[in-house]
Amino acid sequence: MGVRPTAGTDDDGPQRLRALMEEAAHLDRGGRKVEAAQRYRAAVQLRPDLDSGHFNLAVCLHETGHIREAQHHFA
């Protein structure tokens, strides 16, 4: 009998990342920038080297007036 990973382990990281990015993109397209930024932020916390996550987070932050934080993610 094999051992199944528990929820929240690294084994579900790629699926969680994909779900966050898809949800963020959907919210972003719908004009829900603050909620999209929350999902993008969670994605880059999960994978700090995710350029597309940082870029999309920066755009949402910029569009909602959070210029300084946006600059950090644009860099």
N, CA, C and O atoms as a Tripos MOL2 file, in Angstrom:
@<TRIPOS>MOLECULE
protein
  300   299    75     0     0
PROTEIN
NO_CHARGES

@<TRIPOS>ATOM
      1 N           0.8420   -1.1710    0.0000 N.3       1 MET1
      2 CA          0.0000    0.0000    0.0000 C.3       1 MET1
      3 C           0.8880    1.2360    0.0000 C.2       1 MET1
      4 O           1.7450    1.3730    0.8740 O.2       1 MET1
      5 N           0.7040    2.1410   -0.9620 N.am      2 GLY2
      6 CA          1.5160    3.3450   -1.0810 C.3       2 GLY2
      7 C           1.0440    4.4470   -0.1530 C.2       2 GLY2
      8 O          -0.0950    4.4560    0.3150 O.2       2 GLY2
      9 N           1.9290    5.3480    0.0920 N.am      3 VAL3
     10 CA          1.6050    6.5000    0.9420 C.3       3 VAL3
     11 C           1.1680    7.6450    0.0400 C.2       3 VAL3
     12 O           1.8810    8.0270   -0.8880 O.2       3 VAL3
     13 N           0.0090    8.1770    0.3180 N.am      4 ARG4
     14 CA         -0.5070    9.3090   -0.4600 C.3       4 ARG4
     15 C          -0.0600   10.6010    0.1930 C.2       4 ARG4
     16 O          -0.0850   10.7200    1.4180 O.2       4 ARG4
     17 N           0.3500   11.5720   -0.6150 N.am      5 PRO5
     18 CA          0.7490   12.8630   -0.0290 C.3       5 PRO5
     19 C          -0.4510   13.5770    0.5640 C.2       5 PRO5
     20 O          -1.5710   13.4530    0.0700 O.2       5 PRO5
     21 N          -0.2070   14.3220    1.6230 N.am      6 THR6
     22 CA         -1.2830   15.0930    2.2310 C.3       6 THR6
     23 C          -1.4660   16.3890    1.4680 C.2       6 THR6
     24 O          -0.5630   16.8350    0.7600 O.2       6 THR6
     25 N          -2.6250   16.9870    1.6110 N.am      7 ALA7
     26 CA         -2.9180   18.2550    0.9270 C.3       7 ALA7
     27 C          -1.9100   19.3050    1.3660 C.2       7 ALA7
     28 O          -1.5280   19.3820    2.5340 O.2       7 ALA7
     29 N          -1.4890   20.1120    0.3950 N.am      8 GLY8
     30 CA         -0.5720   21.1850    0.7080 C.3       8 GLY8
     31 C           0.8890   20.8000    0.5930 C.2       8 GLY8
     32 O           1.7610   21.6020    0.9260 O.2       8 GLY8
     33 N           1.1790   19.5940    0.1320 N.am      9 THR9
     34 CA          2.5740   19.2040   -0.0340 C.3       9 THR9
     35 C           3.0930   19.7290   -1.3540 C.2       9 THR9
     36 O           2.3330   20.2470   -2.1720 O.2       9 THR9
     37 N           4.3900   19.5930   -1.5580 N.am     10 ASP10
     38 CA          5.0120   20.0440   -2.8000 C.3      10 ASP10
     39 C           4.4780   19.2920   -4.0080 C.2      10 ASP10
     40 O           4.5480   19.7910   -5.1310 O.2      10 ASP10
     41 N           3.9380   18.0760   -3.7840 N.am     11 ASP11
     42 CA          3.4350   17.2760   -4.8970 C.3      11 ASP11
     43 C           2.2940   17.9460   -5.6370 C.2      11 ASP11
     44 O           2.1150   17.7020   -6.8310 O.2      11 ASP11
     45 N           1.5160   18.7860   -4.9610 N.am     12 ASP12
     46 CA          0.3980   19.4380   -5.6450 C.3      12 ASP12
     47 C           0.7500   20.8620   -6.0630 C.2      12 ASP12
     48 O          -0.1250   21.5980   -6.5200 O.2      12 ASP12
     49 N           1.9980   21.2640   -5.9180 N.am     13 GLY13
     50 CA          2.4410   22.6070   -6.2630 C.3      13 GLY13
     51 C           2.1450   23.0150   -7.6870 C.2      13 GLY13
     52 O           1.5520   24.0720   -7.9000 O.2      13 GLY13
     53 N           2.5380   22.2080   -8.6890 N.am     14 PRO14
     54 CA          2.2740   22.6080  -10.0850 C.3      14 PRO14
     55 C           0.7850   22.7600  -10.3890 C.2      14 PRO14
     56 O           0.3910   23.6720  -11.1160 O.2      14 PRO14
     57 N          -0.0340   21.8800   -9.8420 N.am     15 GLN15
     58 CA         -1.4830   21.9860  -10.0740 C.3      15 GLN15
     59 C          -2.0480   23.2250   -9.3880 C.2      15 GLN15
     60 O          -2.8900   23.9230   -9.9520 O.2      15 GLN15
     61 N          -1.5860   23.4940   -8.1780 N.am     16 ARG16
     62 CA         -2.0440   24.6780   -7.4380 C.3      16 ARG16
     63 C          -1.6200   25.9430   -8.1720 C.2      16 ARG16
     64 O          -2.3980   26.8900   -8.2880 O.2      16 ARG16
     65 N          -0.3860   25.9570   -8.6670 N.am     17 LEU17
     66 CA          0.1190   27.1050   -9.4050 C.3      17 LEU17
     67 C          -0.7110   27.3490  -10.6570 C.2      17 LEU17
     68 O          -1.1050   28.4820  -10.9330 O.2      17 LEU17
     69 N          -0.9730   26.3090  -11.4020 N.am     18 ARG18
     70 CA         -1.7670   26.4270  -12.6300 C.3      18 ARG18
     71 C          -3.1620   26.9490  -12.3120 C.2      18 ARG18
     72 O          -3.6760   27.8190  -13.0150 O.2      18 ARG18
     73 N          -3.7760   26.4210  -11.2520 N.am     19 ALA19
     74 CA         -5.1250   26.8610  -10.8660 C.3      19 ALA19
     75 C          -5.1250   28.3390  -10.4690 C.2      19 ALA19
     76 O          -6.0270   29.0850  -10.8480 O.2      19 ALA19
     77 N          -4.1210   28.7560   -9.7110 N.am     20 LEU20
     78 CA         -4.0340   30.1670   -9.3040 C.3      20 LEU20
     79 C          -3.8890   31.0810  -10.5130 C.2      20 LEU20
     80 O          -4.5670   32.1050  -10.6070 O.2      20 LEU20
     81 N          -3.0030   30.7120  -11.4380 N.am     21 MET21
     82 CA         -2.7770   31.5430  -12.6180 C.3      21 MET21
     83 C          -4.0140   31.6030  -13.5060 C.2      21 MET21
     84 O          -4.3280   32.6620  -14.0490 O.2      21 MET21
     85 N          -4.7120   30.4980  -13.6600 N.am     22 GLU22
     86 CA         -5.9340   30.4930  -14.4780 C.3      22 GLU22
     87 C          -7.0220   31.3290  -13.8320 C.2      22 GLU22
     88 O          -7.7090   32.0930  -14.5100 O.2      22 GLU22
     89 N          -7.1800   31.1880  -12.5300 N.am     23 GLU23
     90 CA         -8.1940   31.9680  -11.8210 C.3      23 GLU23
     91 C          -7.8560   33.4570  -11.8730 C.2      23 GLU23
     92 O          -8.7350   34.2930  -12.0840 O.2      23 GLU23
     93 N          -6.5790   33.7800  -11.6800 N.am     24 ALA24
     94 CA         -6.1450   35.1690  -11.7360 C.3      24 ALA24
     95 C          -6.4260   35.7710  -13.1090 C.2      24 ALA24
     96 O          -6.9370   36.8870  -13.2070 O.2      24 ALA24
     97 N          -6.0930   35.0370  -14.1660 N.am     25 ALA25
     98 CA         -6.3150   35.5320  -15.5280 C.3      25 ALA25
     99 C          -7.8070   35.7640  -15.7820 C.2      25 ALA25
    100 O          -8.1900   36.7560  -16.4010 O.2      25 ALA25
    101 N          -8.6340   34.8520  -15.3040 N.am     26 HIS26
    102 CA        -10.0900   34.9890  -15.4660 C.3      26 HIS26
    103 C         -10.5890   36.2490  -14.7490 C.2      26 HIS26
    104 O         -11.3640   37.0220  -15.3120 O.2      26 HIS26
    105 N         -10.1450   36.4490  -13.5110 N.am     27 LEU27
    106 CA        -10.5440   37.6360  -12.7480 C.3      27 LEU27
    107 C         -10.0240   38.9090  -13.4170 C.2      27 LEU27
    108 O         -10.7250   39.9180  -13.4840 O.2      27 LEU27
    109 N          -8.7970   38.8470  -13.9060 N.am     28 ASP28
    110 CA         -8.1700   39.9870  -14.5720 C.3      28 ASP28
    111 C          -8.9710   40.3830  -15.8140 C.2      28 ASP28
    112 O          -9.2740   41.5600  -16.0120 O.2      28 ASP28
    113 N          -9.3060   39.4100  -16.6360 N.am     29 ARG29
    114 CA        -10.1050   39.6830  -17.8480 C.3      29 ARG29
    115 C         -11.4680   40.2600  -17.4980 C.2      29 ARG29
    116 O         -12.0300   41.0480  -18.2580 O.2      29 ARG29
    117 N         -11.9930   39.8660  -16.3520 N.am     30 GLY30
    118 CA        -13.2960   40.3640  -15.9070 C.3      30 GLY30
    119 C         -13.2350   41.7080  -15.2180 C.2      30 GLY30
    120 O         -14.2520   42.2110  -14.7420 O.2      30 GLY30
    121 N         -12.0440   42.2990  -15.1580 N.am     31 GLY31
    122 CA        -11.9070   43.6070  -14.5410 C.3      31 GLY31
    123 C         -11.7900   43.5850  -13.0310 C.2      31 GLY31
    124 O         -11.8200   44.6370  -12.3920 O.2      31 GLY31
    125 N         -11.6580   42.4150  -12.4590 N.am     32 ARG32
    126 CA        -11.5640   42.2800  -11.0000 C.3      32 ARG32
    127 C         -10.0880   42.2550  -10.6070 C.2      32 ARG32
    128 O          -9.5560   41.2340  -10.1710 O.2      32 ARG32
    129 N          -9.4440   43.4120  -10.7750 N.am     33 LYS33
    130 CA         -7.9950   43.5440  -10.6420 C.3      33 LYS33
    131 C          -7.4800   43.2520   -9.2380 C.2      33 LYS33
    132 O          -6.4280   42.6290   -9.0900 O.2      33 LYS33
    133 N          -8.1910   43.6840   -8.2130 N.am     34 VAL34
    134 CA         -7.7330   43.4590   -6.8360 C.3      34 VAL34
    135 C          -7.7220   41.9630   -6.5300 C.2      34 VAL34
    136 O          -6.7600   41.4480   -5.9600 O.2      34 VAL34
    137 N          -8.7830   41.2770   -6.9070 N.am     35 GLU35
    138 CA         -8.8500   39.8360   -6.6720 C.3      35 GLU35
    139 C          -7.8240   39.0950   -7.5270 C.2      35 GLU35
    140 O          -7.2190   38.1250   -7.0710 O.2      35 GLU35
    141 N          -7.6300   39.5470   -8.7540 N.am     36 ALA36
    142 CA         -6.6250   38.9390   -9.6290 C.3      36 ALA36
    143 C          -5.2400   39.1030   -9.0170 C.2      36 ALA36
    144 O          -4.4410   38.1660   -9.0190 O.2      36 ALA36
    145 N          -4.9560   40.2890   -8.4960 N.am     37 ALA37
    146 CA         -3.6540   40.5420   -7.8730 C.3      37 ALA37
    147 C          -3.4200   39.5970   -6.6950 C.2      37 ALA37
    148 O          -2.2990   39.1330   -6.4860 O.2      37 ALA37
    149 N          -4.4550   39.3130   -5.9380 N.am     38 GLN38
    150 CA         -4.3160   38.3870   -4.8110 C.3      38 GLN38
    151 C          -3.8950   37.0040   -5.3010 C.2      38 GLN38
    152 O          -3.0400   36.3620   -4.6930 O.2      38 GLN38
    153 N          -4.4900   36.5480   -6.3940 N.am     39 ARG39
    154 CA         -4.1440   35.2220   -6.9390 C.3      39 ARG39
    155 C          -2.7410   35.2220   -7.5440 C.2      39 ARG39
    156 O          -1.9760   34.2770   -7.3520 O.2      39 ARG39
    157 N          -2.4050   36.2930   -8.2790 N.am     40 TYR40
    158 CA         -1.0510   36.3840   -8.8340 C.3      40 TYR40
    159 C          -0.0160   36.4230   -7.7050 C.2      40 TYR40
    160 O           1.0430   35.8040   -7.8080 O.2      40 TYR40
    161 N          -0.3250   37.1460   -6.6390 N.am     41 ARG41
    162 CA          0.5910   37.2310   -5.4990 C.3      41 ARG41
    163 C           0.8000   35.8360   -4.8900 C.2      41 ARG41
    164 O           1.9270   35.4620   -4.5660 O.2      41 ARG41
    165 N          -0.2610   35.0870   -4.7400 N.am     42 ALA42
    166 CA         -0.1470   33.7260   -4.2020 C.3      42 ALA42
    167 C           0.6920   32.8450   -5.1300 C.2      42 ALA42
    168 O           1.4650   32.0060   -4.6670 O.2      42 ALA42
    169 N           0.5360   33.0400   -6.4270 N.am     43 ALA43
    170 CA          1.3010   32.2490   -7.4010 C.3      43 ALA43
    171 C           2.7900   32.5520   -7.2970 C.2      43 ALA43
    172 O           3.6040   31.6300   -7.3240 O.2      43 ALA43
    173 N           3.1600   33.8140   -7.1810 N.am     44 VAL44
    174 CA          4.5890   34.1420   -7.1000 C.3      44 VAL44
    175 C           5.1730   33.7700   -5.7360 C.2      44 VAL44
    176 O           6.3830   33.5820   -5.6140 O.2      44 VAL44
    177 N           4.3450   33.6650   -4.7350 N.am     45 GLN45
    178 CA          4.8310   33.1580   -3.4540 C.3      45 GLN45
    179 C           5.1220   31.6660   -3.5660 C.2      45 GLN45
    180 O           6.0790   31.1600   -2.9800 O.2      45 GLN45
    181 N           4.2860   30.9760   -4.3230 N.am     46 LEU46
    182 CA          4.4900   29.5480   -4.5410 C.3      46 LEU46
    183 C           5.7200   29.2950   -5.3980 C.2      46 LEU46
    184 O           6.4630   28.3410   -5.1700 O.2      46 LEU46
    185 N           5.9300   30.1700   -6.3970 N.am     47 ARG47
    186 CA          7.0780   30.0210   -7.3090 C.3      47 ARG47
    187 C           7.6570   31.4040   -7.6150 C.2      47 ARG47
    188 O           7.2510   32.0570   -8.5770 O.2      47 ARG47
    189 N           8.6080   31.8410   -6.7880 N.am     48 PRO48
    190 CA          9.1630   33.1900   -6.9020 C.3      48 PRO48
    191 C           9.8190   33.5210   -8.2460 C.2      48 PRO48
    192 O           9.9770   34.6990   -8.5650 O.2      48 PRO48
    193 N          10.1990   32.5350   -9.0290 N.am     49 ASP49
    194 CA         10.8490   32.7950  -10.3190 C.3      49 ASP49
    195 C           9.8590   32.8400  -11.4820 C.2      49 ASP49
    196 O          10.2700   32.8030  -12.6420 O.2      49 ASP49
    197 N           8.5800   32.9190  -11.1910 N.am     50 LEU50
    198 CA          7.5350   32.9100  -12.2200 C.3      50 LEU50
    199 C           7.3760   34.3030  -12.8270 C.2      50 LEU50
    200 O           6.6120   35.1280  -12.3260 O.2      50 LEU50
    201 N           8.1060   34.5500  -13.9090 N.am     51 ASP51
    202 CA          8.1070   35.8740  -14.5440 C.3      51 ASP51
    203 C           6.7140   36.3420  -14.9360 C.2      51 ASP51
    204 O           6.3680   37.5010  -14.7050 O.2      51 ASP51
    205 N           5.9100   35.4650  -15.5220 N.am     52 SER52
    206 CA          4.5710   35.8720  -15.9560 C.3      52 SER52
    207 C           3.6980   36.2490  -14.7670 C.2      52 SER52
    208 O           2.8630   37.1480  -14.8700 O.2      52 SER52
    209 N           3.8800   35.5770  -13.6520 N.am     53 GLY53
    210 CA          3.1310   35.9170  -12.4460 C.3      53 GLY53
    211 C           3.5030   37.2900  -11.9260 C.2      53 GLY53
    212 O           2.6340   38.0840  -11.5660 O.2      53 GLY53
    213 N           4.8110   37.5700  -11.8870 N.am     54 HIS54
    214 CA          5.2730   38.8900  -11.4370 C.3      54 HIS54
    215 C           4.7800   39.9910  -12.3790 C.2      54 HIS54
    216 O           4.3190   41.0400  -11.9300 O.2      54 HIS54
    217 N           4.8800   39.7460  -13.6700 N.am     55 PHE55
    218 CA          4.4570   40.7600  -14.6420 C.3      55 PHE55
    219 C           2.9700   41.0550  -14.5160 C.2      55 PHE55
    220 O           2.5680   42.2150  -14.4330 O.2      55 PHE55
    221 N           2.1530   40.0090  -14.5020 N.am     56 ASN56
    222 CA          0.7060   40.2030  -14.4120 C.3      56 ASN56
    223 C           0.3080   40.8250  -13.0790 C.2      56 ASN56
    224 O          -0.6070   41.6460  -13.0250 O.2      56 ASN56
    225 N           0.9890   40.4360  -12.0050 N.am     57 LEU57
    226 CA          0.7440   41.0640  -10.7020 C.3      57 LEU57
    227 C           1.0770   42.5420  -10.7750 C.2      57 LEU57
    228 O           0.3160   43.3760  -10.2830 O.2      57 LEU57
    229 N           2.2060   42.8730  -11.3840 N.am     58 ALA58
    230 CA          2.6190   44.2740  -11.5060 C.3      58 ALA58
    231 C           1.5950   45.0910  -12.2800 C.2      58 ALA58
    232 O           1.2840   46.2190  -11.8980 O.2      58 ALA58
    233 N           1.0720   44.5350  -13.3570 N.am     59 VAL59
    234 CA          0.0660   45.2550  -14.1480 C.3      59 VAL59
    235 C          -1.1800   45.5090  -13.3100 C.2      59 VAL59
    236 O          -1.7030   46.6240  -13.2990 O.2      59 VAL59
    237 N          -1.6600   44.4900  -12.6100 N.am     60 CYS60
    238 CA         -2.8500   44.6650  -11.7590 C.3      60 CYS60
    239 C          -2.5950   45.7000  -10.6690 C.2      60 CYS60
    240 O          -3.4450   46.5490  -10.4000 O.2      60 CYS60
    241 N          -1.4360   45.6270  -10.0500 N.am     61 LEU61
    242 CA         -1.1060   46.5870   -8.9960 C.3      61 LEU61
    243 C          -1.0400   48.0020   -9.5490 C.2      61 LEU61
    244 O          -1.5500   48.9420   -8.9390 O.2      61 LEU61
    245 N          -0.4150   48.1460  -10.6970 N.am     62 HIS62
    246 CA         -0.3110   49.4730  -11.3260 C.3      62 HIS62
    247 C          -1.6980   50.0250  -11.6410 C.2      62 HIS62
    248 O          -1.9780   51.1990  -11.3940 O.2      62 HIS62
    249 N          -2.5530   49.1820  -12.1810 N.am     63 GLU63
    250 CA         -3.9000   49.6170  -12.5710 C.3      63 GLU63
    251 C          -4.7880   49.9370  -11.3670 C.2      63 GLU63
    252 O          -5.8020   50.6220  -11.5020 O.2      63 GLU63
    253 N          -4.4050   49.4420  -10.1950 N.am     64 THR64
    254 CA         -5.1940   49.7440   -8.9970 C.3      64 THR64
    255 C          -4.5020   50.7820   -8.1200 C.2      64 THR64
    256 O          -4.9010   51.0050   -6.9770 O.2      64 THR64
    257 N          -3.4550   51.4200   -8.6680 N.am     65 GLY65
    258 CA         -2.8210   52.5230   -7.9690 C.3      65 GLY65
    259 C          -1.7100   52.1650   -7.0040 C.2      65 GLY65
    260 O          -1.2370   53.0310   -6.2680 O.2      65 GLY65
    261 N          -1.2860   50.9300   -6.9860 N.am     66 HIS66
    262 CA         -0.2060   50.4880   -6.0950 C.3      66 HIS66
    263 C           1.1190   50.5130   -6.8590 C.2      66 HIS66
    264 O           1.7180   49.4750   -7.1410 O.2      66 HIS66
    265 N           1.5480   51.7160   -7.1800 N.am     67 ILE67
    266 CA          2.6740   51.9290   -8.0920 C.3      67 ILE67
    267 C           3.9900   51.3850   -7.5400 C.2      67 ILE67
    268 O           4.7200   50.7000   -8.2560 O.2      67 ILE67
    269 N           4.2960   51.6730   -6.3030 N.am     68 ARG68
    270 CA          5.5850   51.2170   -5.7530 C.3      68 ARG68
    271 C           5.6830   49.6960   -5.7210 C.2      68 ARG68
    272 O           6.7070   49.1270   -6.0990 O.2      68 ARG68
    273 N           4.6240   49.0460   -5.2740 N.am     69 GLU69
    274 CA          4.6530   47.5830   -5.2540 C.3      69 GLU69
    275 C           4.7270   47.0350   -6.6760 C.2      69 GLU69
    276 O           5.3960   46.0330   -6.9260 O.2      69 GLU69
    277 N           4.0380   47.6950   -7.6050 N.am     70 ALA70
    278 CA          4.0800   47.2770   -9.0080 C.3      70 ALA70
    279 C           5.5020   47.3430   -9.5370 C.2      70 ALA70
    280 O           5.9460   46.4340  -10.2370 O.2      70 ALA70
    281 N           6.2250   48.4150   -9.2090 N.am     71 GLN71
    282 CA          7.6000   48.5740   -9.6800 C.3      71 GLN71
    283 C           8.4820   47.4290   -9.2150 C.2      71 GLN71
    284 O           9.3370   46.9520   -9.9610 O.2      71 GLN71
    285 N           8.2740   46.9910   -7.9920 N.am     72 HIS72
    286 CA          9.0330   45.8540   -7.4500 C.3      72 HIS72
    287 C           8.8300   44.6090   -8.3150 C.2      72 HIS72
    288 O           9.7860   43.8910   -8.6080 O.2      72 HIS72
    289 N           7.6010   44.3590   -8.7180 N.am     73 HIS73
    290 CA          7.3040   43.1470   -9.5050 C.3      73 HIS73
    291 C           7.6670   43.3090  -10.9740 C.2      73 HIS73
    292 O           7.9490   42.3200  -11.6510 O.2      73 HIS73
    293 N           7.6640   44.5450  -11.4790 N.am     74 PHE74
    294 CA          8.1400   44.7640  -12.8510 C.3      74 PHE74
    295 C           9.6340   44.4700  -12.9470 C.2      74 PHE74
    296 O          10.1210   44.0010  -13.9760 O.2      74 PHE74
    297 N          10.3570   44.7530  -11.8560 N.am     75 ALA75
    298 CA         11.8080   44.5120  -11.8360 C.3      75 ALA75
    299 C          12.0470   43.0220  -11.7920 C.2      75 ALA75
    300 O          13.1970   42.5830  -11.7690 O.2      75 ALA75
@<TRIPOS>BOND
     1     1     2 1
     2     2     3 1
     3     3     4 2
     4     3     5 am
     5     5     6 1
     6     6     7 1
     7     7     8 2
     8     7     9 am
     9     9    10 1
    10    10    11 1
    11    11    12 2
    12    11    13 am
    13    13    14 1
    14    14    15 1
    15    15    16 2
    16    15    17 am
    17    17    18 1
    18    18    19 1
    19    19    20 2
    20    19    21 am
    21    21    22 1
    22    22    23 1
    23    23    24 2
    24    23    25 am
    25    25    26 1
    26    26    27 1
    27    27    28 2
    28    27    29 am
    29    29    30 1
    30    30    31 1
    31    31    32 2
    32    31    33 am
    33    33    34 1
    34    34    35 1
    35    35    36 2
    36    35    37 am
    37    37    38 1
    38    38    39 1
    39    39    40 2
    40    39    41 am
    41    41    42 1
    42    42    43 1
    43    43    44 2
    44    43    45 am
    45    45    46 1
    46    46    47 1
    47    47    48 2
    48    47    49 am
    49    49    50 1
    50    50    51 1
    51    51    52 2
    52    51    53 am
    53    53    54 1
    54    54    55 1
    55    55    56 2
    56    55    57 am
    57    57    58 1
    58    58    59 1
    59    59    60 2
    60    59    61 am
    61    61    62 1
    62    62    63 1
    63    63    64 2
    64    63    65 am
    65    65    66 1
    66    66    67 1
    67    67    68 2
    68    67    69 am
    69    69    70 1
    70    70    71 1
    71    71    72 2
    72    71    73 am
    73    73    74 1
    74    74    75 1
    75    75    76 2
    76    75    77 am
    77    77    78 1
    78    78    79 1
    79    79    80 2
    80    79    81 am
    81    81    82 1
    82    82    83 1
    83    83    84 2
    84    83    85 am
    85    85    86 1
    86    86    87 1
    87    87    88 2
    88    87    89 am
    89    89    90 1
    90    90    91 1
    91    91    92 2
    92    91    93 am
    93    93    94 1
    94    94    95 1
    95    95    96 2
    96    95    97 am
    97    97    98 1
    98    98    99 1
    99    99   100 2
   100    99   101 am
   101   101   102 1
   102   102   103 1
   103   103   104 2
   104   103   105 am
   105   105   106 1
   106   106   107 1
   107   107   108 2
   108   107   109 am
   109   109   110 1
   110   110   111 1
   111   111   112 2
   112   111   113 am
   113   113   114 1
   114   114   115 1
   115   115   116 2
   116   115   117 am
   117   117   118 1
   118   118   119 1
   119   119   120 2
   120   119   121 am
   121   121   122 1
   122   122   123 1
   123   123   124 2
   124   123   125 am
   125   125   126 1
   126   126   127 1
   127   127   128 2
   128   127   129 am
   129   129   130 1
   130   130   131 1
   131   131   132 2
   132   131   133 am
   133   133   134 1
   134   134   135 1
   135   135   136 2
   136   135   137 am
   137   137   138 1
   138   138   139 1
   139   139   140 2
   140   139   141 am
   141   141   142 1
   142   142   143 1
   143   143   144 2
   144   143   145 am
   145   145   146 1
   146   146   147 1
   147   147   148 2
   148   147   149 am
   149   149   150 1
   150   150   151 1
   151   151   152 2
   152   151   153 am
   153   153   154 1
   154   154   155 1
   155   155   156 2
   156   155   157 am
   157   157   158 1
   158   158   159 1
   159   159   160 2
   160   159   161 am
   161   161   162 1
   162   162   163 1
   163   163   164 2
   164   163   165 am
   165   165   166 1
   166   166   167 1
   167   167   168 2
   168   167   169 am
   169   169   170 1
   170   170   171 1
   171   171   172 2
   172   171   173 am
   173   173   174 1
   174   174   175 1
   175   175   176 2
   176   175   177 am
   177   177   178 1
   178   178   179 1
   179   179   180 2
   180   179   181 am
   181   181   182 1
   182   182   183 1
   183   183   184 2
   184   183   185 am
   185   185   186 1
   186   186   187 1
   187   187   188 2
   188   187   189 am
   189   189   190 1
   190   190   191 1
   191   191   192 2
   192   191   193 am
   193   193   194 1
   194   194   195 1
   195   195   196 2
   196   195   197 am
   197   197   198 1
   198   198   199 1
   199   199   200 2
   200   199   201 am
   201   201   202 1
   202   202   203 1
   203   203   204 2
   204   203   205 am
   205   205   206 1
   206   206   207 1
   207   207   208 2
   208   207   209 am
   209   209   210 1
   210   210   211 1
   211   211   212 2
   212   211   213 am
   213   213   214 1
   214   214   215 1
   215   215   216 2
   216   215   217 am
   217   217   218 1
   218   218   219 1
   219   219   220 2
   220   219   221 am
   221   221   222 1
   222   222   223 1
   223   223   224 2
   224   223   225 am
   225   225   226 1
   226   226   227 1
   227   227   228 2
   228   227   229 am
   229   229   230 1
   230   230   231 1
   231   231   232 2
   232   231   233 am
   233   233   234 1
   234   234   235 1
   235   235   236 2
   236   235   237 am
   237   237   238 1
   238   238   239 1
   239   239   240 2
   240   239   241 am
   241   241   242 1
   242   242   243 1
   243   243   244 2
   244   243   245 am
   245   245   246 1
   246   246   247 1
   247   247   248 2
   248   247   249 am
   249   249   250 1
   250   250   251 1
   251   251   252 2
   252   251   253 am
   253   253   254 1
   254   254   255 1
   255   255   256 2
   256   255   257 am
   257   257   258 1
   258   258   259 1
   259   259   260 2
   260   259   261 am
   261   261   262 1
   262   262   263 1
   263   263   264 2
   264   263   265 am
   265   265   266 1
   266   266   267 1
   267   267   268 2
   268   267   269 am
   269   269   270 1
   270   270   271 1
   271   271   272 2
   272   271   273 am
   273   273   274 1
   274   274   275 1
   275   275   276 2
   276   275   277 am
   277   277   278 1
   278   278   279 1
   279   279   280 2
   280   279   281 am
   281   281   282 1
   282   282   283 1
   283   283   284 2
   284   283   285 am
   285   285   286 1
   286   286   287 1
   287   287   288 2
   288   287   289 am
   289   289   290 1
   290   290   291 1
   291   291   292 2
   292   291   293 am
   293   293   294 1
   294   294   295 1
   295   295   296 2
   296   295   297 am
   297   297   298 1
   298   298   299 1
   299   299   300 2
@<TRIPOS>SUBSTRUCTURE
     1 MET1         2 RESIDUE 1 A MET
     2 GLY2         6 RESIDUE 1 A GLY
     3 VAL3        10 RESIDUE 1 A VAL
     4 ARG4        14 RESIDUE 1 A ARG
     5 PRO5        18 RESIDUE 1 A PRO
     6 THR6        22 RESIDUE 1 A THR
     7 ALA7        26 RESIDUE 1 A ALA
     8 GLY8        30 RESIDUE 1 A GLY
     9 THR9        34 RESIDUE 1 A THR
    10 ASP10       38 RESIDUE 1 A ASP
    11 ASP11       42 RESIDUE 1 A ASP
    12 ASP12       46 RESIDUE 1 A ASP
    13 GLY13       50 RESIDUE 1 A GLY
    14 PRO14       54 RESIDUE 1 A PRO
    15 GLN15       58 RESIDUE 1 A GLN
    16 ARG16       62 RESIDUE 1 A ARG
    17 LEU17       66 RESIDUE 1 A LEU
    18 ARG18       70 RESIDUE 1 A ARG
    19 ALA19       74 RESIDUE 1 A ALA
    20 LEU20       78 RESIDUE 1 A LEU
    21 MET21       82 RESIDUE 1 A MET
    22 GLU22       86 RESIDUE 1 A GLU
    23 GLU23       90 RESIDUE 1 A GLU
    24 ALA24       94 RESIDUE 1 A ALA
    25 ALA25       98 RESIDUE 1 A ALA
    26 HIS26      102 RESIDUE 1 A HIS
    27 LEU27      106 RESIDUE 1 A LEU
    28 ASP28      110 RESIDUE 1 A ASP
    29 ARG29      114 RESIDUE 1 A ARG
    30 GLY30      118 RESIDUE 1 A GLY
    31 GLY31      122 RESIDUE 1 A GLY
    32 ARG32      126 RESIDUE 1 A ARG
    33 LYS33      130 RESIDUE 1 A LYS
    34 VAL34      134 RESIDUE 1 A VAL
    35 GLU35      138 RESIDUE 1 A GLU
    36 ALA36      142 RESIDUE 1 A ALA
    37 ALA37      146 RESIDUE 1 A ALA
    38 GLN38      150 RESIDUE 1 A GLN
    39 ARG39      154 RESIDUE 1 A ARG
    40 TYR40      158 RESIDUE 1 A TYR
    41 ARG41      162 RESIDUE 1 A ARG
    42 ALA42      166 RESIDUE 1 A ALA
    43 ALA43      170 RESIDUE 1 A ALA
    44 VAL44      174 RESIDUE 1 A VAL
    45 GLN45      178 RESIDUE 1 A GLN
    46 LEU46      182 RESIDUE 1 A LEU
    47 ARG47      186 RESIDUE 1 A ARG
    48 PRO48      190 RESIDUE 1 A PRO
    49 ASP49      194 RESIDUE 1 A ASP
    50 LEU50      198 RESIDUE 1 A LEU
    51 ASP51      202 RESIDUE 1 A ASP
    52 SER52      206 RESIDUE 1 A SER
    53 GLY53      210 RESIDUE 1 A GLY
    54 HIS54      214 RESIDUE 1 A HIS
    55 PHE55      218 RESIDUE 1 A PHE
    56 ASN56      222 RESIDUE 1 A ASN
    57 LEU57      226 RESIDUE 1 A LEU
    58 ALA58      230 RESIDUE 1 A ALA
    59 VAL59      234 RESIDUE 1 A VAL
    60 CYS60      238 RESIDUE 1 A CYS
    61 LEU61      242 RESIDUE 1 A LEU
    62 HIS62      246 RESIDUE 1 A HIS
    63 GLU63      250 RESIDUE 1 A GLU
    64 THR64      254 RESIDUE 1 A THR
    65 GLY65      258 RESIDUE 1 A GLY
    66 HIS66      262 RESIDUE 1 A HIS
    67 ILE67      266 RESIDUE 1 A ILE
    68 ARG68      270 RESIDUE 1 A ARG
    69 GLU69      274 RESIDUE 1 A GLU
    70 ALA70      278 RESIDUE 1 A ALA
    71 GLN71      282 RESIDUE 1 A GLN
    72 HIS72      286 RESIDUE 1 A HIS
    73 HIS73      290 RESIDUE 1 A HIS
    74 PHE74      294 RESIDUE 1 A PHE
    75 ALA75      298 RESIDUE 1 A ALA
